[in-house]
Amino acid sequence: MRENIEFIEDQDARKESRKGSIRDFIDGSILTREIVIKQLPFIIFVVFLAIIYIGNRYHAEKIVRETVVLQNQVKELRSEAITTSAELMSKSRQSVVSRLVKENNLELEELLEPPGKIIIKEK
């Protein structure tokens, strides 16, 4: 019976030494174990990928913010262009132009006859 108890205590001690404890994790001695050292290149690779992933995420969010700002600017500029073209169309009508010429005394006259073509005959 005593041998069974010693055997069970021995197994418990082995399990504790294999699992590691919180104390091993806190004081850093878990990092010196052979299994951790063997996996170090993989751990470094995973950390590198995590850093790349985080950087890519920040870059993508920055691009999305810039895109939203640019879309708002395009909407504003489009509405401004429509307003400007509407004003130009209203100011360039023949009746408005002739009224402005008379108001500013530019001494210009409106043609009463339609313009004619000038035809040059070749020799």
Phi and psi restraints in degrees (range 20) as a CNS / XPLOR table:
assign (resid 1 and name C) (resid 2 and name N)
       (resid 2 and name CA) (resid 2 and name C) 1.0 -64.2 20.0 2
assign (resid 2 and name N) (resid 2 and name CA)
       (resid 2 and name C) (resid 3 and name N) 1.0 -36.4 20.0 2
assign (resid 2 and name C) (resid 3 and name N)
       (resid 3 and name CA) (resid 3 and name C) 1.0 -64.4 20.0 2
assign (resid 3 and name N) (resid 3 and name CA)
       (resid 3 and name C) (resid 4 and name N) 1.0 -39.5 20.0 2
assign (resid 3 and name C) (resid 4 and name N)
       (resid 4 and name CA) (resid 4 and name C) 1.0 -64.0 20.0 2
assign (resid 4 and name N) (resid 4 and name CA)
       (resid 4 and name C) (resid 5 and name N) 1.0 -40.8 20.0 2
assign (resid 4 and name C) (resid 5 and name N)
       (resid 5 and name CA) (resid 5 and name C) 1.0 -66.0 20.0 2
assign (resid 5 and name N) (resid 5 and name CA)
       (resid 5 and name C) (resid 6 and name N) 1.0 -43.5 20.0 2
assign (resid 5 and name C) (resid 6 and name N)
       (resid 6 and name CA) (resid 6 and name C) 1.0 -63.7 20.0 2
assign (resid 6 and name N) (resid 6 and name CA)
       (resid 6 and name C) (resid 7 and name N) 1.0 -38.9 20.0 2
assign (resid 6 and name C) (resid 7 and name N)
       (resid 7 and name CA) (resid 7 and name C) 1.0 -63.3 20.0 2
assign (resid 7 and name N) (resid 7 and name CA)
       (resid 7 and name C) (resid 8 and name N) 1.0 -43.4 20.0 2
assign (resid 7 and name C) (resid 8 and name N)
       (resid 8 and name CA) (resid 8 and name C) 1.0 -66.5 20.0 2
assign (resid 8 and name N) (resid 8 and name CA)
       (resid 8 and name C) (resid 9 and name N) 1.0 -41.7 20.0 2
assign (resid 8 and name C) (resid 9 and name N)
       (resid 9 and name CA) (resid 9 and name C) 1.0 -64.2 20.0 2
assign (resid 9 and name N) (resid 9 and name CA)
       (resid 9 and name C) (resid 10 and name N) 1.0 -38.3 20.0 2
assign (resid 9 and name C) (resid 10 and name N)
       (resid 10 and name CA) (resid 10 and name C) 1.0 -64.5 20.0 2
assign (resid 10 and name N) (resid 10 and name CA)
       (resid 10 and name C) (resid 11 and name N) 1.0 -41.7 20.0 2
assign (resid 10 and name C) (resid 11 and name N)
       (resid 11 and name CA) (resid 11 and name C) 1.0 -64.6 20.0 2
assign (resid 11 and name N) (resid 11 and name CA)
       (resid 11 and name C) (resid 12 and name N) 1.0 -42.0 20.0 2
assign (resid 11 and name C) (resid 12 and name N)
       (resid 12 and name CA) (resid 12 and name C) 1.0 -61.4 20.0 2
assign (resid 12 and name N) (resid 12 and name CA)
       (resid 12 and name C) (resid 13 and name N) 1.0 -40.8 20.0 2
assign (resid 12 and name C) (resid 13 and name N)
       (resid 13 and name CA) (resid 13 and name C) 1.0 -65.4 20.0 2
assign (resid 13 and name N) (resid 13 and name CA)
       (resid 13 and name C) (resid 14 and name N) 1.0 -39.6 20.0 2
assign (resid 13 and name C) (resid 14 and name N)
       (resid 14 and name CA) (resid 14 and name C) 1.0 -65.6 20.0 2
assign (resid 14 and name N) (resid 14 and name CA)
       (resid 14 and name C) (resid 15 and name N) 1.0 -41.3 20.0 2
assign (resid 14 and name C) (resid 15 and name N)
       (resid 15 and name CA) (resid 15 and name C) 1.0 -62.5 20.0 2
assign (resid 15 and name N) (resid 15 and name CA)
       (resid 15 and name C) (resid 16 and name N) 1.0 -42.0 20.0 2
assign (resid 15 and name C) (resid 16 and name N)
       (resid 16 and name CA) (resid 16 and name C) 1.0 -64.9 20.0 2
assign (resid 16 and name N) (resid 16 and name CA)
       (resid 16 and name C) (resid 17 and name N) 1.0 -40.6 20.0 2
assign (resid 16 and name C) (resid 17 and name N)
       (resid 17 and name CA) (resid 17 and name C) 1.0 -70.4 20.0 2
assign (resid 17 and name N) (resid 17 and name CA)
       (resid 17 and name C) (resid 18 and name N) 1.0 -30.9 20.0 2
assign (resid 17 and name C) (resid 18 and name N)
       (resid 18 and name CA) (resid 18 and name C) 1.0 -76.5 20.0 2
assign (resid 18 and name N) (resid 18 and name CA)
       (resid 18 and name C) (resid 19 and name N) 1.0 -43.5 20.0 2
assign (resid 18 and name C) (resid 19 and name N)
       (resid 19 and name CA) (resid 19 and name C) 1.0 -69.1 20.0 2
assign (resid 19 and name N) (resid 19 and name CA)
       (resid 19 and name C) (resid 20 and name N) 1.0 -36.5 20.0 2
assign (resid 19 and name C) (resid 20 and name N)
       (resid 20 and name CA) (resid 20 and name C) 1.0 83.9 20.0 2
assign (resid 20 and name N) (resid 20 and name CA)
       (resid 20 and name C) (resid 21 and name N) 1.0 160.6 20.0 2
assign (resid 20 and name C) (resid 21 and name N)
       (resid 21 and name CA) (resid 21 and name C) 1.0 -120.2 20.0 2
assign (resid 21 and name N) (resid 21 and name CA)
       (resid 21 and name C) (resid 22 and name N) 1.0 174.6 20.0 2
assign (resid 21 and name C) (resid 22 and name N)
       (resid 22 and name CA) (resid 22 and name C) 1.0 -64.2 20.0 2
assign (resid 22 and name N) (resid 22 and name CA)
       (resid 22 and name C) (resid 23 and name N) 1.0 -33.2 20.0 2
assign (resid 22 and name C) (resid 23 and name N)
       (resid 23 and name CA) (resid 23 and name C) 1.0 -63.1 20.0 2
assign (resid 23 and name N) (resid 23 and name CA)
       (resid 23 and name C) (resid 24 and name N) 1.0 -41.4 20.0 2
assign (resid 23 and name C) (resid 24 and name N)
       (resid 24 and name CA) (resid 24 and name C) 1.0 -63.1 20.0 2
assign (resid 24 and name N) (resid 24 and name CA)
       (resid 24 and name C) (resid 25 and name N) 1.0 -37.8 20.0 2
assign (resid 24 and name C) (resid 25 and name N)
       (resid 25 and name CA) (resid 25 and name C) 1.0 -68.8 20.0 2
assign (resid 25 and name N) (resid 25 and name CA)
       (resid 25 and name C) (resid 26 and name N) 1.0 -42.6 20.0 2
assign (resid 25 and name C) (resid 26 and name N)
       (resid 26 and name CA) (resid 26 and name C) 1.0 -69.4 20.0 2
assign (resid 26 and name N) (resid 26 and name CA)
       (resid 26 and name C) (resid 27 and name N) 1.0 -44.4 20.0 2
assign (resid 26 and name C) (resid 27 and name N)
       (resid 27 and name CA) (resid 27 and name C) 1.0 -81.2 20.0 2
assign (resid 27 and name N) (resid 27 and name CA)
       (resid 27 and name C) (resid 28 and name N) 1.0 -4.8 20.0 2
assign (resid 27 and name C) (resid 28 and name N)
       (resid 28 and name CA) (resid 28 and name C) 1.0 87.1 20.0 2
assign (resid 28 and name N) (resid 28 and name CA)
       (resid 28 and name C) (resid 29 and name N) 1.0 1.9 20.0 2
assign (resid 28 and name C) (resid 29 and name N)
       (resid 29 and name CA) (resid 29 and name C) 1.0 -72.0 20.0 2
assign (resid 29 and name N) (resid 29 and name CA)
       (resid 29 and name C) (resid 30 and name N) 1.0 -15.8 20.0 2
assign (resid 29 and name C) (resid 30 and name N)
       (resid 30 and name CA) (resid 30 and name C) 1.0 -67.2 20.0 2
assign (resid 30 and name N) (resid 30 and name CA)
       (resid 30 and name C) (resid 31 and name N) 1.0 -26.5 20.0 2
assign (resid 30 and name C) (resid 31 and name N)
       (resid 31 and name CA) (resid 31 and name C) 1.0 -73.2 20.0 2
assign (resid 31 and name N) (resid 31 and name CA)
       (resid 31 and name C) (resid 32 and name N) 1.0 -16.0 20.0 2
assign (resid 31 and name C) (resid 32 and name N)
       (resid 32 and name CA) (resid 32 and name C) 1.0 -92.9 20.0 2
assign (resid 32 and name N) (resid 32 and name CA)
       (resid 32 and name C) (resid 33 and name N) 1.0 -1.2 20.0 2
assign (resid 32 and name C) (resid 33 and name N)
       (resid 33 and name CA) (resid 33 and name C) 1.0 -70.8 20.0 2
assign (resid 33 and name N) (resid 33 and name CA)
       (resid 33 and name C) (resid 34 and name N) 1.0 153.4 20.0 2
assign (resid 33 and name C) (resid 34 and name N)
       (resid 34 and name CA) (resid 34 and name C) 1.0 -63.8 20.0 2
assign (resid 34 and name N) (resid 34 and name CA)
       (resid 34 and name C) (resid 35 and name N) 1.0 -40.3 20.0 2
assign (resid 34 and name C) (resid 35 and name N)
       (resid 35 and name CA) (resid 35 and name C) 1.0 -65.9 20.0 2
assign (resid 35 and name N) (resid 35 and name CA)
       (resid 35 and name C) (resid 36 and name N) 1.0 -35.9 20.0 2
assign (resid 35 and name C) (resid 36 and name N)
       (resid 36 and name CA) (resid 36 and name C) 1.0 -70.2 20.0 2
assign (resid 36 and name N) (resid 36 and name CA)
       (resid 36 and name C) (resid 37 and name N) 1.0 -41.1 20.0 2
assign (resid 36 and name C) (resid 37 and name N)
       (resid 37 and name CA) (resid 37 and name C) 1.0 -64.4 20.0 2
assign (resid 37 and name N) (resid 37 and name CA)
       (resid 37 and name C) (resid 38 and name N) 1.0 -37.5 20.0 2
assign (resid 37 and name C) (resid 38 and name N)
       (resid 38 and name CA) (resid 38 and name C) 1.0 -65.9 20.0 2
assign (resid 38 and name N) (resid 38 and name CA)
       (resid 38 and name C) (resid 39 and name N) 1.0 -32.9 20.0 2
assign (resid 38 and name C) (resid 39 and name N)
       (resid 39 and name CA) (resid 39 and name C) 1.0 -90.2 20.0 2
assign (resid 39 and name N) (resid 39 and name CA)
       (resid 39 and name C) (resid 40 and name N) 1.0 3.2 20.0 2
assign (resid 39 and name C) (resid 40 and name N)
       (resid 40 and name CA) (resid 40 and name C) 1.0 -57.9 20.0 2
assign (resid 40 and name N) (resid 40 and name CA)
       (resid 40 and name C) (resid 41 and name N) 1.0 -44.9 20.0 2
assign (resid 40 and name C) (resid 41 and name N)
       (resid 41 and name CA) (resid 41 and name C) 1.0 -59.4 20.0 2
assign (resid 41 and name N) (resid 41 and name CA)
       (resid 41 and name C) (resid 42 and name N) 1.0 -40.0 20.0 2
assign (resid 41 and name C) (resid 42 and name N)
       (resid 42 and name CA) (resid 42 and name C) 1.0 -66.1 20.0 2
assign (resid 42 and name N) (resid 42 and name CA)
       (resid 42 and name C) (resid 43 and name N) 1.0 -41.3 20.0 2
assign (resid 42 and name C) (resid 43 and name N)
       (resid 43 and name CA) (resid 43 and name C) 1.0 -62.4 20.0 2
assign (resid 43 and name N) (resid 43 and name CA)
       (resid 43 and name C) (resid 44 and name N) 1.0 -42.6 20.0 2
assign (resid 43 and name C) (resid 44 and name N)
       (resid 44 and name CA) (resid 44 and name C) 1.0 -63.3 20.0 2
assign (resid 44 and name N) (resid 44 and name CA)
       (resid 44 and name C) (resid 45 and name N) 1.0 -42.1 20.0 2
assign (resid 44 and name C) (resid 45 and name N)
       (resid 45 and name CA) (resid 45 and name C) 1.0 -61.6 20.0 2
assign (resid 45 and name N) (resid 45 and name CA)
       (resid 45 and name C) (resid 46 and name N) 1.0 -43.5 20.0 2
assign (resid 45 and name C) (resid 46 and name N)
       (resid 46 and name CA) (resid 46 and name C) 1.0 -65.0 20.0 2
assign (resid 46 and name N) (resid 46 and name CA)
       (resid 46 and name C) (resid 47 and name N) 1.0 -40.5 20.0 2
assign (resid 46 and name C) (resid 47 and name N)
       (resid 47 and name CA) (resid 47 and name C) 1.0 -64.0 20.0 2
assign (resid 47 and name N) (resid 47 and name CA)
       (resid 47 and name C) (resid 48 and name N) 1.0 -41.5 20.0 2
assign (resid 47 and name C) (resid 48 and name N)
       (resid 48 and name CA) (resid 48 and name C) 1.0 -60.7 20.0 2
assign (resid 48 and name N) (resid 48 and name CA)
       (resid 48 and name C) (resid 49 and name N) 1.0 -45.4 20.0 2
assign (resid 48 and name C) (resid 49 and name N)
       (resid 49 and name CA) (resid 49 and name C) 1.0 -62.8 20.0 2
assign (resid 49 and name N) (resid 49 and name CA)
       (resid 49 and name C) (resid 50 and name N) 1.0 -37.6 20.0 2
assign (resid 49 and name C) (resid 50 and name N)
       (resid 50 and name CA) (resid 50 and name C) 1.0 -64.1 20.0 2
assign (resid 50 and name N) (resid 50 and name CA)
       (resid 50 and name C) (resid 51 and name N) 1.0 -41.2 20.0 2
assign (resid 50 and name C) (resid 51 and name N)
       (resid 51 and name CA) (resid 51 and name C) 1.0 -64.9 20.0 2
assign (resid 51 and name N) (resid 51 and name CA)
       (resid 51 and name C) (resid 52 and name N) 1.0 -43.1 20.0 2
assign (resid 51 and name C) (resid 52 and name N)
       (resid 52 and name CA) (resid 52 and name C) 1.0 -60.8 20.0 2
assign (resid 52 and name N) (resid 52 and name CA)
       (resid 52 and name C) (resid 53 and name N) 1.0 -43.5 20.0 2
assign (resid 52 and name C) (resid 53 and name N)
       (resid 53 and name CA) (resid 53 and name C) 1.0 -61.7 20.0 2
assign (resid 53 and name N) (resid 53 and name CA)
       (resid 53 and name C) (resid 54 and name N) 1.0 -44.8 20.0 2
assign (resid 53 and name C) (resid 54 and name N)
       (resid 54 and name CA) (resid 54 and name C) 1.0 -64.8 20.0 2
assign (resid 54 and name N) (resid 54 and name CA)
       (resid 54 and name C) (resid 55 and name N) 1.0 -43.9 20.0 2
assign (resid 54 and name C) (resid 55 and name N)
       (resid 55 and name CA) (resid 55 and name C) 1.0 -63.0 20.0 2
assign (resid 55 and name N) (resid 55 and name CA)
       (resid 55 and name C) (resid 56 and name N) 1.0 -40.5 20.0 2
assign (resid 55 and name C) (resid 56 and name N)
       (resid 56 and name CA) (resid 56 and name C) 1.0 -64.5 20.0 2
assign (resid 56 and name N) (resid 56 and name CA)
       (resid 56 and name C) (resid 57 and name N) 1.0 -38.4 20.0 2
assign (resid 56 and name C) (resid 57 and name N)
       (resid 57 and name CA) (resid 57 and name C) 1.0 -63.6 20.0 2
assign (resid 57 and name N) (resid 57 and name CA)
       (resid 57 and name C) (resid 58 and name N) 1.0 -46.5 20.0 2
assign (resid 57 and name C) (resid 58 and name N)
       (resid 58 and name CA) (resid 58 and name C) 1.0 -62.6 20.0 2
assign (resid 58 and name N) (resid 58 and name CA)
       (resid 58 and name C) (resid 59 and name N) 1.0 -40.6 20.0 2
assign (resid 58 and name C) (resid 59 and name N)
       (resid 59 and name CA) (resid 59 and name C) 1.0 -63.7 20.0 2
assign (resid 59 and name N) (resid 59 and name CA)
       (resid 59 and name C) (resid 60 and name N) 1.0 -43.0 20.0 2
assign (resid 59 and name C) (resid 60 and name N)
       (resid 60 and name CA) (resid 60 and name C) 1.0 -64.3 20.0 2
assign (resid 60 and name N) (resid 60 and name CA)
       (resid 60 and name C) (resid 61 and name N) 1.0 -41.0 20.0 2
assign (resid 60 and name C) (resid 61 and name N)
       (resid 61 and name CA) (resid 61 and name C) 1.0 -64.8 20.0 2
assign (resid 61 and name N) (resid 61 and name CA)
       (resid 61 and name C) (resid 62 and name N) 1.0 -37.2 20.0 2
assign (resid 61 and name C) (resid 62 and name N)
       (resid 62 and name CA) (resid 62 and name C) 1.0 -64.2 20.0 2
assign (resid 62 and name N) (resid 62 and name CA)
       (resid 62 and name C) (resid 63 and name N) 1.0 -42.6 20.0 2
assign (resid 62 and name C) (resid 63 and name N)
       (resid 63 and name CA) (resid 63 and name C) 1.0 -65.3 20.0 2
assign (resid 63 and name N) (resid 63 and name CA)
       (resid 63 and name C) (resid 64 and name N) 1.0 -38.9 20.0 2
assign (resid 63 and name C) (resid 64 and name N)
       (resid 64 and name CA) (resid 64 and name C) 1.0 -64.0 20.0 2
assign (resid 64 and name N) (resid 64 and name CA)
       (resid 64 and name C) (resid 65 and name N) 1.0 -42.9 20.0 2
assign (resid 64 and name C) (resid 65 and name N)
       (resid 65 and name CA) (resid 65 and name C) 1.0 -62.1 20.0 2
assign (resid 65 and name N) (resid 65 and name CA)
       (resid 65 and name C) (resid 66 and name N) 1.0 -43.6 20.0 2
assign (resid 65 and name C) (resid 66 and name N)
       (resid 66 and name CA) (resid 66 and name C) 1.0 -63.9 20.0 2
assign (resid 66 and name N) (resid 66 and name CA)
       (resid 66 and name C) (resid 67 and name N) 1.0 -38.5 20.0 2
assign (resid 66 and name C) (resid 67 and name N)
       (resid 67 and name CA) (resid 67 and name C) 1.0 -63.4 20.0 2
assign (resid 67 and name N) (resid 67 and name CA)
       (resid 67 and name C) (resid 68 and name N) 1.0 -41.8 20.0 2
assign (resid 67 and name C) (resid 68 and name N)
       (resid 68 and name CA) (resid 68 and name C) 1.0 -63.6 20.0 2
assign (resid 68 and name N) (resid 68 and name CA)
       (resid 68 and name C) (resid 69 and name N) 1.0 -42.9 20.0 2
assign (resid 68 and name C) (resid 69 and name N)
       (resid 69 and name CA) (resid 69 and name C) 1.0 -62.7 20.0 2
assign (resid 69 and name N) (resid 69 and name CA)
       (resid 69 and name C) (resid 70 and name N) 1.0 -44.6 20.0 2
assign (resid 69 and name C) (resid 70 and name N)
       (resid 70 and name CA) (resid 70 and name C) 1.0 -66.8 20.0 2
assign (resid 70 and name N) (resid 70 and name CA)
       (resid 70 and name C) (resid 71 and name N) 1.0 -36.8 20.0 2
assign (resid 70 and name C) (resid 71 and name N)
       (resid 71 and name CA) (resid 71 and name C) 1.0 -64.1 20.0 2
assign (resid 71 and name N) (resid 71 and name CA)
       (resid 71 and name C) (resid 72 and name N) 1.0 -39.4 20.0 2
assign (resid 71 and name C) (resid 72 and name N)
       (resid 72 and name CA) (resid 72 and name C) 1.0 -64.8 20.0 2
assign (resid 72 and name N) (resid 72 and name CA)
       (resid 72 and name C) (resid 73 and name N) 1.0 -40.1 20.0 2
assign (resid 72 and name C) (resid 73 and name N)
       (resid 73 and name CA) (resid 73 and name C) 1.0 -64.5 20.0 2
assign (resid 73 and name N) (resid 73 and name CA)
       (resid 73 and name C) (resid 74 and name N) 1.0 -39.4 20.0 2
assign (resid 73 and name C) (resid 74 and name N)
       (resid 74 and name CA) (resid 74 and name C) 1.0 -63.5 20.0 2
assign (resid 74 and name N) (resid 74 and name CA)
       (resid 74 and name C) (resid 75 and name N) 1.0 -42.0 20.0 2
assign (resid 74 and name C) (resid 75 and name N)
       (resid 75 and name CA) (resid 75 and name C) 1.0 -61.4 20.0 2
assign (resid 75 and name N) (resid 75 and name CA)
       (resid 75 and name C) (resid 76 and name N) 1.0 -44.9 20.0 2
assign (resid 75 and name C) (resid 76 and name N)
       (resid 76 and name CA) (resid 76 and name C) 1.0 -63.3 20.0 2
assign (resid 76 and name N) (resid 76 and name CA)
       (resid 76 and name C) (resid 77 and name N) 1.0 -45.0 20.0 2
assign (resid 76 and name C) (resid 77 and name N)
       (resid 77 and name CA) (resid 77 and name C) 1.0 -67.0 20.0 2
assign (resid 77 and name N) (resid 77 and name CA)
       (resid 77 and name C) (resid 78 and name N) 1.0 -35.6 20.0 2
assign (resid 77 and name C) (resid 78 and name N)
       (resid 78 and name CA) (resid 78 and name C) 1.0 -64.9 20.0 2
assign (resid 78 and name N) (resid 78 and name CA)
       (resid 78 and name C) (resid 79 and name N) 1.0 -43.9 20.0 2
assign (resid 78 and name C) (resid 79 and name N)
       (resid 79 and name CA) (resid 79 and name C) 1.0 -66.8 20.0 2
assign (resid 79 and name N) (resid 79 and name CA)
       (resid 79 and name C) (resid 80 and name N) 1.0 -36.6 20.0 2
assign (resid 79 and name C) (resid 80 and name N)
       (resid 80 and name CA) (resid 80 and name C) 1.0 -65.2 20.0 2
assign (resid 80 and name N) (resid 80 and name CA)
       (resid 80 and name C) (resid 81 and name N) 1.0 -40.0 20.0 2
assign (resid 80 and name C) (resid 81 and name N)
       (resid 81 and name CA) (resid 81 and name C) 1.0 -65.3 20.0 2
assign (resid 81 and name N) (resid 81 and name CA)
       (resid 81 and name C) (resid 82 and name N) 1.0 -39.9 20.0 2
assign (resid 81 and name C) (resid 82 and name N)
       (resid 82 and name CA) (resid 82 and name C) 1.0 -65.3 20.0 2
assign (resid 82 and name N) (resid 82 and name CA)
       (resid 82 and name C) (resid 83 and name N) 1.0 -41.9 20.0 2
assign (resid 82 and name C) (resid 83 and name N)
       (resid 83 and name CA) (resid 83 and name C) 1.0 -63.3 20.0 2
assign (resid 83 and name N) (resid 83 and name CA)
       (resid 83 and name C) (resid 84 and name N) 1.0 -44.2 20.0 2
assign (resid 83 and name C) (resid 84 and name N)
       (resid 84 and name CA) (resid 84 and name C) 1.0 -64.8 20.0 2
assign (resid 84 and name N) (resid 84 and name CA)
       (resid 84 and name C) (resid 85 and name N) 1.0 -42.4 20.0 2
assign (resid 84 and name C) (resid 85 and name N)
       (resid 85 and name CA) (resid 85 and name C) 1.0 -67.5 20.0 2
assign (resid 85 and name N) (resid 85 and name CA)
       (resid 85 and name C) (resid 86 and name N) 1.0 -34.1 20.0 2
assign (resid 85 and name C) (resid 86 and name N)
       (resid 86 and name CA) (resid 86 and name C) 1.0 -66.6 20.0 2
assign (resid 86 and name N) (resid 86 and name CA)
       (resid 86 and name C) (resid 87 and name N) 1.0 -41.8 20.0 2
assign (resid 86 and name C) (resid 87 and name N)
       (resid 87 and name CA) (resid 87 and name C) 1.0 -63.0 20.0 2
assign (resid 87 and name N) (resid 87 and name CA)
       (resid 87 and name C) (resid 88 and name N) 1.0 -42.1 20.0 2
assign (resid 87 and name C) (resid 88 and name N)
       (resid 88 and name CA) (resid 88 and name C) 1.0 -63.0 20.0 2
assign (resid 88 and name N) (resid 88 and name CA)
       (resid 88 and name C) (resid 89 and name N) 1.0 -42.2 20.0 2
assign (resid 88 and name C) (resid 89 and name N)
       (resid 89 and name CA) (resid 89 and name C) 1.0 -63.5 20.0 2
assign (resid 89 and name N) (resid 89 and name CA)
       (resid 89 and name C) (resid 90 and name N) 1.0 -40.2 20.0 2
assign (resid 89 and name C) (resid 90 and name N)
       (resid 90 and name CA) (resid 90 and name C) 1.0 -71.3 20.0 2
assign (resid 90 and name N) (resid 90 and name CA)
       (resid 90 and name C) (resid 91 and name N) 1.0 -34.2 20.0 2
assign (resid 90 and name C) (resid 91 and name N)
       (resid 91 and name CA) (resid 91 and name C) 1.0 -79.8 20.0 2
assign (resid 91 and name N) (resid 91 and name CA)
       (resid 91 and name C) (resid 92 and name N) 1.0 -18.8 20.0 2
assign (resid 91 and name C) (resid 92 and name N)
       (resid 92 and name CA) (resid 92 and name C) 1.0 -96.9 20.0 2
assign (resid 92 and name N) (resid 92 and name CA)
       (resid 92 and name C) (resid 93 and name N) 1.0 6.5 20.0 2
assign (resid 92 and name C) (resid 93 and name N)
       (resid 93 and name CA) (resid 93 and name C) 1.0 -66.9 20.0 2
assign (resid 93 and name N) (resid 93 and name CA)
       (resid 93 and name C) (resid 94 and name N) 1.0 149.1 20.0 2
assign (resid 93 and name C) (resid 94 and name N)
       (resid 94 and name CA) (resid 94 and name C) 1.0 -61.3 20.0 2
assign (resid 94 and name N) (resid 94 and name CA)
       (resid 94 and name C) (resid 95 and name N) 1.0 -40.3 20.0 2
assign (resid 94 and name C) (resid 95 and name N)
       (resid 95 and name CA) (resid 95 and name C) 1.0 -66.2 20.0 2
assign (resid 95 and name N) (resid 95 and name CA)
       (resid 95 and name C) (resid 96 and name N) 1.0 -39.0 20.0 2
assign (resid 95 and name C) (resid 96 and name N)
       (resid 96 and name CA) (resid 96 and name C) 1.0 -69.2 20.0 2
assign (resid 96 and name N) (resid 96 and name CA)
       (resid 96 and name C) (resid 97 and name N) 1.0 -41.2 20.0 2
assign (resid 96 and name C) (resid 97 and name N)
       (resid 97 and name CA) (resid 97 and name C) 1.0 -63.7 20.0 2
assign (resid 97 and name N) (resid 97 and name CA)
       (resid 97 and name C) (resid 98 and name N) 1.0 -44.7 20.0 2
assign (resid 97 and name C) (resid 98 and name N)
       (resid 98 and name CA) (resid 98 and name C) 1.0 -65.8 20.0 2
assign (resid 98 and name N) (resid 98 and name CA)
       (resid 98 and name C) (resid 99 and name N) 1.0 -36.9 20.0 2
assign (resid 98 and name C) (resid 99 and name N)
       (resid 99 and name CA) (resid 99 and name C) 1.0 -64.9 20.0 2
assign (resid 99 and name N) (resid 99 and name CA)
       (resid 99 and name C) (resid 100 and name N) 1.0 -43.0 20.0 2
assign (resid 99 and name C) (resid 100 and name N)
       (resid 100 and name CA) (resid 100 and name C) 1.0 -65.5 20.0 2
assign (resid 100 and name N) (resid 100 and name CA)
       (resid 100 and name C) (resid 101 and name N) 1.0 -35.1 20.0 2
assign (resid 100 and name C) (resid 101 and name N)
       (resid 101 and name CA) (resid 101 and name C) 1.0 -64.9 20.0 2
assign (resid 101 and name N) (resid 101 and name CA)
       (resid 101 and name C) (resid 102 and name N) 1.0 -43.6 20.0 2
assign (resid 101 and name C) (resid 102 and name N)
       (resid 102 and name CA) (resid 102 and name C) 1.0 -67.6 20.0 2
assign (resid 102 and name N) (resid 102 and name CA)
       (resid 102 and name C) (resid 103 and name N) 1.0 -38.3 20.0 2
assign (resid 102 and name C) (resid 103 and name N)
       (resid 103 and name CA) (resid 103 and name C) 1.0 -67.0 20.0 2
assign (resid 103 and name N) (resid 103 and name CA)
       (resid 103 and name C) (resid 104 and name N) 1.0 -34.7 20.0 2
assign (resid 103 and name C) (resid 104 and name N)
       (resid 104 and name CA) (resid 104 and name C) 1.0 -93.5 20.0 2
assign (resid 104 and name N) (resid 104 and name CA)
       (resid 104 and name C) (resid 105 and name N) 1.0 3.6 20.0 2
assign (resid 104 and name C) (resid 105 and name N)
       (resid 105 and name CA) (resid 105 and name C) 1.0 50.6 20.0 2
assign (resid 105 and name N) (resid 105 and name CA)
       (resid 105 and name C) (resid 106 and name N) 1.0 54.7 20.0 2
assign (resid 105 and name C) (resid 106 and name N)
       (resid 106 and name CA) (resid 106 and name C) 1.0 -87.3 20.0 2
assign (resid 106 and name N) (resid 106 and name CA)
       (resid 106 and name C) (resid 107 and name N) 1.0 -2.6 20.0 2
assign (resid 106 and name C) (resid 107 and name N)
       (resid 107 and name CA) (resid 107 and name C) 1.0 56.7 20.0 2
assign (resid 107 and name N) (resid 107 and name CA)
       (resid 107 and name C) (resid 108 and name N) 1.0 39.3 20.0 2
assign (resid 107 and name C) (resid 108 and name N)
       (resid 108 and name CA) (resid 108 and name C) 1.0 -105.9 20.0 2
assign (resid 108 and name N) (resid 108 and name CA)
       (resid 108 and name C) (resid 109 and name N) 1.0 147.2 20.0 2
assign (resid 108 and name C) (resid 109 and name N)
       (resid 109 and name CA) (resid 109 and name C) 1.0 -118.3 20.0 2
assign (resid 109 and name N) (resid 109 and name CA)
       (resid 109 and name C) (resid 110 and name N) 1.0 149.3 20.0 2
assign (resid 109 and name C) (resid 110 and name N)
       (resid 110 and name CA) (resid 110 and name C) 1.0 -84.8 20.0 2
assign (resid 110 and name N) (resid 110 and name CA)
       (resid 110 and name C) (resid 111 and name N) 1.0 138.4 20.0 2
assign (resid 110 and name C) (resid 111 and name N)
       (resid 111 and name CA) (resid 111 and name C) 1.0 -69.3 20.0 2
assign (resid 111 and name N) (resid 111 and name CA)
       (resid 111 and name C) (resid 112 and name N) 1.0 136.2 20.0 2
assign (resid 111 and name C) (resid 112 and name N)
       (resid 112 and name CA) (resid 112 and name C) 1.0 -96.3 20.0 2
assign (resid 112 and name N) (resid 112 and name CA)
       (resid 112 and name C) (resid 113 and name N) 1.0 -22.8 20.0 2
assign (resid 112 and name C) (resid 113 and name N)
       (resid 113 and name CA) (resid 113 and name C) 1.0 -106.4 20.0 2
assign (resid 113 and name N) (resid 113 and name CA)
       (resid 113 and name C) (resid 114 and name N) 1.0 147.0 20.0 2
assign (resid 113 and name C) (resid 114 and name N)
       (resid 114 and name CA) (resid 114 and name C) 1.0 -69.8 20.0 2
assign (resid 114 and name N) (resid 114 and name CA)
       (resid 114 and name C) (resid 115 and name N) 1.0 151.1 20.0 2
assign (resid 114 and name C) (resid 115 and name N)
       (resid 115 and name CA) (resid 115 and name C) 1.0 -65.7 20.0 2
assign (resid 115 and name N) (resid 115 and name CA)
       (resid 115 and name C) (resid 116 and name N) 1.0 149.3 20.0 2
assign (resid 115 and name C) (resid 116 and name N)
       (resid 116 and name CA) (resid 116 and name C) 1.0 -108.9 20.0 2
assign (resid 116 and name N) (resid 116 and name CA)
       (resid 116 and name C) (resid 117 and name N) 1.0 164.7 20.0 2
assign (resid 116 and name C) (resid 117 and name N)
       (resid 117 and name CA) (resid 117 and name C) 1.0 -88.4 20.0 2
assign (resid 117 and name N) (resid 117 and name CA)
       (resid 117 and name C) (resid 118 and name N) 1.0 145.8 20.0 2
assign (resid 117 and name C) (resid 118 and name N)
       (resid 118 and name CA) (resid 118 and name C) 1.0 -105.4 20.0 2
assign (resid 118 and name N) (resid 118 and name CA)
       (resid 118 and name C) (resid 119 and name N) 1.0 118.8 20.0 2
assign (resid 118 and name C) (resid 119 and name N)
       (resid 119 and name CA) (resid 119 and name C) 1.0 -110.2 20.0 2
assign (resid 119 and name N) (resid 119 and name CA)
       (resid 119 and name C) (resid 120 and name N) 1.0 126.8 20.0 2
assign (resid 119 and name C) (resid 120 and name N)
       (resid 120 and name CA) (resid 120 and name C) 1.0 -106.8 20.0 2
assign (resid 120 and name N) (resid 120 and name CA)
       (resid 120 and name C) (resid 121 and name N) 1.0 126.0 20.0 2
assign (resid 120 and name C) (resid 121 and name N)
       (resid 121 and name CA) (resid 121 and name C) 1.0 -89.1 20.0 2
assign (resid 121 and name N) (resid 121 and name CA)
       (resid 121 and name C) (resid 122 and name N) 1.0 136.8 20.0 2
assign (resid 121 and name C) (resid 122 and name N)
       (resid 122 and name CA) (resid 122 and name C) 1.0 -83.9 20.0 2
assign (resid 122 and name N) (resid 122 and name CA)
       (resid 122 and name C) (resid 123 and name N) 1.0 148.5 20.0 2
